[in-house]
Amino acid sequence: MPSLKDVQDKIVGVKKTAQITSAMNMVASAKLRGAQDKMEKFRPYADKFNEAMSNLSGGGNTDAFPLMEVRDVKNVEIVVITSDRGLCGSFNANIVKLANAKMREYEAEGKNVNFVCVGKKANQSLKKTGKVRTRFLDIMADFQMFNAREIAQDVATNFLNGSSDKVEVLYGHFQSVAVQRPVAQDMLPITPIEEEDGAAEKQEIGDYIYEPSTEEIMDVMQPLYLNVIIYNAMLQVGASEHAARMTAMDNATNACKDIVSDLTLVYNKARQAAVTGELMDIVGGAEALKG
């Protein structure tokens, strides 16, 4: 049985760890509110942008736009977005797991796969594959729209010069504070956005006349649309990271409390054994004196 001093030291150490995890839980909770607010405020813009793209691309000539060119897929590029920091449970690991599954799936079909890593955790896990084309690190803590624009421009340039025939984005989708799931979204080529069932019935006017022409508007809108896809994915990952870290730190704090409870029981047993031993020595000495 361990000594009383050893058990006491362990209890003190675990209590200090619980204080750290509890503080990290509160910090993650505060950051989550800000990240979730940014995500909610961006949603109406993204929805309106999708609506505009749907109206523009519905009846347009997709052959006129290089970013909408559908090719025989030989080279696939996957944009993997994770956080820069860990201590958020299996959140990043699940995204990387999906990326590896996608890679194996495409390679089984005879396609070449490259990765664009956004976030340190994606780069750390995928660089061993030797398929990371480029990386964007140390931006997830405080990213802005210009970061999304830089990533989108890099991916679009690679698509336009023929180095990739299809691009997907993998990220952690924020469903709730308790649930964040890795998802894959097609990015390139841009496909005409289908209207939801019943949307056509709500429109009183079927066709629009655009000035300037639809082609000129689409030339401007398509790069912006890619920015929206990347920025929305980064917002989802930002909120999901804090939610996952908050849950992980709460679980760690509860685990520390359980360990302290178990160690306290061990300490009490050790102290009881020590007291019993001292009493036995006293009784034994008294009996010896009587003899």
C-alpha positions in Angstrom: 0.0 0.0 0.0 1.4 3.5 -0.9 2.5 5.8 1.9 0.2 8.6 3.2 2.6 11.2 1.8 2.5 9.7 -1.7 -1.3 9.6 -1.7 -1.5 13.1 -0.4 0.8 14.4 -3.1 -1.3 12.6 -5.8 -4.5 14.2 -4.5 -2.9 17.7 -4.5 -1.7 17.2 -8.1 -5.0 15.9 -9.4 -6.9 18.8 -7.7 -4.5 21.3 -9.5 -5.2 19.6 -12.8 -8.9 19.9 -12.2 -8.5 23.6 -11.6 -6.7 23.9 -15.0 -9.3 21.9 -16.9 -12.1 23.8 -15.2 -10.5 27.1 -16.2 -10.0 25.9 -19.8 -13.7 24.9 -19.9 -14.8 28.4 -19.0 -12.4 30.0 -21.5 -13.7 27.6 -24.3 -17.3 28.5 -23.3 -16.7 32.2 -23.6 -14.9 31.8 -27.0 -17.7 29.5 -28.2 -20.3 32.3 -27.7 -18.3 34.6 -29.9 -17.6 32.0 -32.6 -21.2 30.9 -32.7 -22.4 34.5 -33.0 -20.1 35.0 -36.0 -21.4 31.9 -37.6 -25.0 32.8 -37.1 -24.4 36.3 -38.4 -22.7 35.0 -41.6 -25.6 32.5 -42.3 -28.0 35.0 -43.9 -25.3 36.3 -46.2 -24.4 32.8 -47.3 -28.1 31.9 -47.8 -28.7 35.0 -49.9 -25.5 34.3 -51.9 -26.7 30.8 -52.6 -30.1 32.2 -53.7 -28.4 34.6 -56.1 -26.1 31.8 -57.5 -29.2 29.6 -58.0 -31.0 32.3 -60.0 -27.9 33.1 -62.1 -26.7 29.5 -62.8 -30.1 27.9 -63.2 -30.5 28.6 -66.9 -27.0 29.7 -67.8 -24.5 28.2 -70.1 -22.1 26.4 -67.8 -19.6 25.8 -70.7 -18.8 29.5 -70.7 -17.3 29.4 -67.2 -13.9 27.6 -66.5 -14.8 27.1 -62.9 -17.9 25.1 -63.9 -16.1 22.9 -66.4 -16.8 19.2 -65.7 -13.9 17.0 -66.6 -12.9 13.3 -66.5 -11.7 13.2 -62.9 -8.1 12.0 -62.6 -6.7 14.3 -59.9 -8.6 15.2 -56.8 -7.7 17.9 -54.3 -9.1 17.8 -50.8 -9.1 20.9 -48.6 -9.0 19.7 -45.0 -9.8 22.3 -42.3 -9.0 21.6 -38.7 -8.0 23.7 -35.7 -4.4 24.7 -34.9 -4.7 23.6 -31.3 -5.6 20.3 -29.6 -7.2 19.4 -26.3 -10.6 19.2 -28.0 -11.3 15.4 -27.8 -11.6 13.5 -31.1 -12.8 16.5 -33.1 -9.7 16.9 -35.3 -9.0 13.1 -35.4 -12.5 12.5 -36.9 -11.9 15.1 -39.7 -8.5 13.5 -40.5 -10.1 10.0 -40.4 -12.6 11.2 -43.0 -9.8 12.6 -45.1 -7.9 9.3 -45.1 -11.0 7.4 -46.0 -11.6 9.8 -48.9 -8.0 9.3 -50.1 -8.3 5.5 -50.0 -11.6 5.7 -51.8 -10.3 7.8 -54.6 -7.0 5.9 -54.9 -9.0 2.7 -55.2 -10.7 4.2 -58.2 -7.3 5.0 -59.8 -7.3 8.7 -59.0 -4.5 10.9 -57.7 -5.1 12.7 -54.4 -3.6 15.9 -53.0 -4.3 17.7 -49.8 -4.6 21.4 -48.9 -4.2 21.6 -45.1 -5.8 24.5 -43.2 -4.8 24.2 -39.5 -1.8 22.6 -37.8 -3.6 19.4 -36.8 -4.5 18.6 -40.4 -0.9 19.2 -41.5 0.6 17.2 -38.6 -1.5 14.2 -39.4 -1.5 14.2 -43.2 2.1 15.3 -44.0 3.2 11.7 -43.5 1.2 10.7 -46.5 3.5 12.9 -48.7 0.4 14.2 -50.5 0.1 17.7 -48.9 0.4 20.2 -51.8 0.2 23.4 -49.6 -0.7 24.3 -46.1 -2.1 27.3 -44.2 -1.1 27.3 -40.6 -1.6 29.6 -37.6 -4.7 31.3 -39.0 -7.5 29.4 -37.3 -7.2 31.3 -34.0 -8.2 34.6 -35.6 -9.1 34.1 -39.2 -10.7 36.7 -41.5 -12.3 36.7 -44.9 -9.0 37.5 -46.6 -7.6 34.2 -45.3 -10.5 32.4 -46.9 -9.9 34.4 -50.1 -6.3 33.4 -50.2 -7.1 29.7 -49.8 -9.9 29.8 -52.4 -7.7 31.6 -54.9 -4.9 29.0 -54.5 -7.4 26.1 -55.0 -9.1 27.8 -58.0 -5.7 28.5 -59.7 -4.7 24.9 -59.3 -8.1 23.8 -60.8 -7.8 26.2 -63.7 -4.3 25.2 -64.7 -5.5 21.5 -64.9 -3.6 20.2 -61.8 -6.9 19.2 -60.2 -10.2 18.0 -61.8 -12.3 18.0 -58.6 -12.0 19.8 -55.3 -13.7 18.8 -52.0 -13.7 20.6 -48.6 -13.7 18.6 -45.4 -14.5 20.3 -42.1 -16.3 19.8 -38.8 -19.9 20.8 -39.1 -21.4 22.5 -36.0 -24.7 20.8 -35.2 -24.9 21.7 -31.5 -22.7 22.2 -28.5 -22.7 18.4 -28.0 -22.4 17.3 -31.6 -19.9 18.2 -34.3 -19.6 15.9 -37.3 -17.0 15.8 -40.1 -18.6 16.5 -43.5 -17.4 16.7 -47.1 -18.7 19.4 -49.5 -18.0 19.6 -53.2 -16.3 22.9 -54.1 -15.0 22.6 -57.8 -16.3 22.4 -60.4 -19.1 24.7 -59.3 -22.4 23.1 -60.1 -25.6 24.9 -60.7 -27.5 25.2 -57.4 -30.8 23.3 -57.5 -33.8 25.1 -56.0 -35.5 23.4 -53.1 -38.8 21.7 -53.6 -41.6 24.3 -53.6 -39.2 27.2 -54.1 -40.3 27.6 -57.7 -44.0 27.9 -56.7 -43.1 30.8 -54.4 -41.6 32.8 -57.2 -44.0 35.0 -59.0 -41.5 35.8 -61.7 -39.7 33.0 -63.4 -37.0 34.8 -65.4 -34.9 37.8 -64.6 -33.2 40.3 -66.9 -29.7 41.1 -65.7 -27.6 44.2 -66.4 -24.8 43.6 -67.0 -25.1 40.2 -68.6 -25.4 37.0 -66.6 -22.0 35.9 -67.9 -20.3 39.1 -66.6 -22.0 38.8 -63.2 -21.0 35.1 -62.9 -17.4 35.9 -63.7 -17.4 38.0 -60.5 -19.7 35.9 -58.4 -18.0 32.5 -58.8 -14.7 33.5 -57.1 -16.8 35.1 -54.3 -18.8 31.9 -54.0 -15.6 29.9 -53.4 -14.7 32.5 -50.7 -18.1 31.9 -49.0 -17.7 28.1 -49.0 -14.2 28.3 -47.4 -15.1 31.0 -44.9 -18.3 29.2 -43.9 -16.3 26.0 -43.3 -13.7 27.9 -41.2 -16.5 29.4 -39.1 -18.0 25.9 -38.6 -14.6 24.6 -37.5 -14.0 27.6 -35.2 -17.3 27.1 -33.3 -16.9 23.3 -33.3 -13.4 23.4 -31.9 -14.5 25.5 -28.8 -17.6 23.3 -28.3 -15.5 20.1 -28.5 -12.9 21.6 -26.1 -15.5 22.7 -23.7 -16.9 19.1 -23.6 -13.5 17.5 -23.3 -12.4 19.8 -20.4 -15.7 19.2 -18.6 -15.1 15.4 -19.0 -11.6 15.8 -17.7 -12.7 17.8 -14.7 -15.3 15.2 -13.8 -12.6 12.5 -14.2 -10.3 14.4 -11.9 -13.1 14.5 -9.3 -13.5 10.8 -9.6 -9.8 10.2 -9.2 -9.7 12.4 -6.1 -12.5 10.5 -4.6 -10.8 7.2 -5.2 -7.4 8.5 -3.9 -9.2 9.8 -0.8 -10.5 6.3 -0.1 -7.0 4.9 -0.6 -5.7 7.6 1.8 -8.2 6.8 4.5 -7.5 3.1 4.2 -3.7 3.7 4.5 -4.2 6.0 7.5 -6.5 3.4 9.1 -3.9 0.7 8.5 -1.2 3.0 10.1 -3.3 3.7 13.1 -4.2 0.0 13.5 -0.5 -0.8 13.3 0.4 1.7 16.0 -2.4 0.4 18.2 -1.1 -3.2 17.8 2.4 -2.1 18.8 1.0 -0.4 21.9 -1.0 -3.4 22.9 1.9 -5.7 22.2 4.2 -3.6 24.3 1.7 -3.5 27.2 1.3 -7.3 27.1 5.0 -7.7 27.1 5.3 -5.5 30.2 2.6 -7.6 32.0 4.6 -10.7 31.2 
